[in-house]
Amino acid sequence: MLTNNEQSNSEFDPTGAMEGSEFLAEVWEQFFNADGSSKWPGLPANTLAERAKAELPAALDALFRCAVSDEPLPEADAATALGKLKAAADEVDWPDESEIPDAWPADQEDTYRLYEVACAVNLMLRAYRVGGGGGGPRDWPPPTNT
């Protein structure tokens, strides 16, 4: 099993693994560096869980509303999860003009947009985990008290 420090994202291909979505490729760019390390939630480390608990539900809610009701993504600080999602969406005019891969039936656009929302949330959770969030000690075995 890989630990957070051993987790490699550099081999992840969002355009292949996630059905060729332009939006998801942009989400990947917003949340990960070229080597697969996380750009979010960032430092300081003692605020990771707090930030994730605040930002992830807000980002999911905004993405879902945008996908199902054409409600635009709200403005947000660029360093937040929602700000990164908005930057990705604006780059490819998601969901209005962002293309749907040929592998998906043309009459399934709504379903595909929900698929993209689910995958974007997966990428956010992955960025959080790779960025140092999530459970467990970093060093094993823990240092002895001396």
N, C-alpha and C positions, 0 to 999 in steps of 0.2 A: 504494500500500500504506500502511496506517495504522501508525504507530509506537505504542508503548505509551502515550505521552502524548496521542496523537490518538484512541485507541480510545474509542469511546462505547458505554456500556452503557445509557444512559438510555432508549433506544428498545426495549430488550429486554423482551418480555412473556412471562415463564415460564408463565403460565397458558394462553396461546395457542400459543406455540411448542413447548411440551412437553406437549401433550395435556391441559391442564387439571388437572394434578396439584396438589392442595393441598400436598403435601409439598414439591414443587419450588418452589412459590411461597414457602414458608417458608424453604427453603434460600437462595433468592434474597435474601430479607430479611436473613438472617443474614450473608451474605457481601458484600452490596453496599449502598451508600447510595442514597438516592432519585435522586441525579444519575448513578448508574452507577459511581461510584468504588468501589474495593475497601475492605472492612473487614478483610480478611485477606490476608497474614499479619501486616501491620503493621510497626512499626519495632522495632529499628533495621534499616536497609536491609542492613547487612552480614550479617545472619542469615537473610535471606529464603530462600535456596537450602537452607541447613541445616535450617530449620524445615520447609520444604516436603518435603524428603527424609524427614524423620522423621514428619511428620504425615499426609501424603497416603496412604502405604501402610496406616498404622494405621486411618485413617478408612475407606478402601475395604474393608479386611478386616472391620471391625466392621459396616459397612453390609451387606455381602454375607452375613455370618453371620446378621444380623438378618432379612434378607429371605428366606433359604432355610431357616433352622432355628428361627426364632422365638426365637433367642438375643437377649436385650435388649441395647441399646446400653449400653456401660459408662459410668460416670460419668467426666467429663473436665473440665478447666479450661475455662471459658466462652470464653476467648480462642483456644483451639486449634481446628483444623479439626473434630476429633471433638466437641468441646464445642458448636460451632455446629450441627453435624448433629444432635446429641442434642436441642438446644433446638428445632430445626425439627421433628424427629420427635415430641417430646413435645407440641408445640403442636397437632398434628393426629392424635395417637395412631397414628403410622405404625409398622409396616405394618398393624396389627390393624384399625383402624377407618377409616383414611384412604380416602376414596372413590376408585373407579376411574371414569374418564369413560365416558359412554355409548358413545363411539366404539370402546371396547375390548370384545370379547366377554366376558361374565361368567365363562366358564370359563378365561379367560386371566390370572387374577389373579397367579399366580406369574411369568408372563412380564412382566406390567406392572410388578411390583415390581423385577425385574431391570432393566427399562428405566429406572425411576426411579433406581436405583443408578448406572447408566451416566451419566444426565443430571446427577446430583448431582456425580459426579466431574468431568464436563465443567465444571460451574459452579465447582468448586474450582480447577481448572486455569486457568479464565478469570480468577478473582479473583486468583490468584497472578500471572498475566501482567499484568493491569491494575494490580495493586498495586506493580509495579516489578520483579517477578521475571522471569526469562527473559533471553535473550541480547541482545547488542548494546549499543552505546553509546547514551546518551540524547541527546547533542548531536552533530549532524553538520553540517559536518565538525568533527572534534575541534579544540579550541583549539591554537594553535601554541605551542611552547615559546619563551618569551622570557626 
